[in-house]
Amino acid sequence: MKIGVPTLSDLEPLLSIEELADYLNIPVSTIRDWRTDGKGPRAIRLGGRLRFAVSDVQAWLGEQRETSPGQTASGW
């Protein structure tokens, strides 16, 4: 193994839109709607398909956490 070259085990997992929907327990259409509205986690487009880095999903979820009861940092 060369130093500085990541192996497959070093790479961050990527979720499909279906896997993300399953994880969040929401319909895939909701994620598509969020993307149309500029909401939701950032995605990576690979070969015409969307993938979501786990770190981007975690960061986005952190932004959705309430700052006080009933109020999120993003305001929605």
C-alpha positions as CSV (number, residue, x, y, z in Angstrom):
1,M,0.0,0.0,0.0
2,K,1.3,3.5,-0.9
3,I,1.3,6.1,1.8
4,G,-1.4,8.7,1.3
5,V,-3.5,6.6,-1.0
6,P,-6.8,5.7,0.6
7,T,-8.1,2.2,0.5
8,L,-11.7,1.2,0.2
9,S,-12.0,0.8,3.9
10,D,-10.8,4.5,4.3
11,L,-13.5,5.9,2.1
12,E,-16.6,7.5,3.5
13,P,-19.8,5.6,3.0
14,L,-22.3,7.0,0.5
15,L,-26.0,6.5,0.8
16,S,-28.4,6.2,-2.1
17,I,-31.6,8.4,-2.1
18,E,-33.5,5.2,-1.2
19,E,-31.2,4.4,1.7
20,L,-31.4,8.0,3.0
21,A,-35.2,7.9,2.8
22,D,-35.2,4.6,4.7
23,Y,-32.9,6.1,7.4
24,L,-35.0,9.2,7.8
25,N,-38.2,7.2,7.6
26,I,-39.6,9.5,4.9
27,P,-40.7,9.0,1.2
28,V,-38.0,9.4,-1.5
29,S,-40.3,12.0,-3.0
30,T,-39.8,14.2,0.1
31,I,-36.1,14.2,-0.4
32,R,-36.6,15.1,-4.1
33,D,-39.0,17.9,-3.0
34,W,-36.3,19.2,-0.5
35,R,-33.8,19.3,-3.3
36,T,-36.2,21.2,-5.6
37,D,-36.7,23.7,-2.7
38,G,-33.0,23.9,-1.9
39,K,-33.4,22.1,1.4
40,G,-32.1,18.8,2.6
41,P,-28.5,17.4,2.7
42,R,-26.0,18.1,0.0
43,A,-25.7,15.3,-2.6
44,I,-23.0,14.0,-4.9
45,R,-24.1,13.1,-8.5
46,L,-22.4,10.0,-9.8
47,G,-23.3,8.6,-13.2
48,G,-26.7,10.3,-13.1
49,R,-27.5,9.0,-9.6
50,L,-27.5,10.9,-6.3
51,R,-25.4,9.8,-3.4
52,F,-25.2,11.3,0.0
53,A,-22.0,11.3,2.1
54,V,-22.7,10.2,5.7
55,S,-20.9,13.3,7.0
56,D,-23.1,15.6,4.9
57,V,-26.2,13.9,6.3
58,Q,-24.9,14.2,9.8
59,A,-24.1,17.9,9.4
60,W,-27.5,18.6,7.9
61,L,-29.2,16.7,10.7
62,G,-27.3,18.8,13.2
63,E,-28.6,21.9,11.5
64,Q,-32.2,20.6,12.0
65,R,-31.8,20.2,15.7
66,E,-33.9,22.6,17.7
67,T,-32.1,25.6,19.2
68,S,-35.0,26.0,21.5
69,P,-38.4,24.2,21.7
70,G,-40.1,24.5,18.4
71,Q,-37.3,26.4,16.6
72,T,-34.5,25.0,14.4
73,A,-31.4,26.7,13.4
74,S,-32.6,26.8,9.8
75,G,-36.0,28.2,10.8
76,W,-38.1,25.4,9.2
